[in-house]
């Protein structure tokens, strides 16, 4: 089977929260259509049960770059970027 005969799947990012958490989670899925991406999204959220809240499902056909680390949602004026990494969210 050649590469041309296989349906192309593109990257989709599912953004969601769990319960009352203030933290957003990003989960990659690969799908060949929006309908398939929505189905994979439903499966992903179902694994977390009723505590999962969908924020967004967005295609990234050219890829997605993430720097390893965490970023705070906001900074106070007395924080300095040189202080070190922000605290990790609770498990």
Secondary structure, 3 states (H helix, E strand, C coil): CCHHHCCCCEEEEEEEEECCCCCCEEEEEEECCHHHHHHHHHHHHHHHHHHEEEEEEEEECCCCCCCCCCCCCCCCCCCCHHHCCCCCCCC
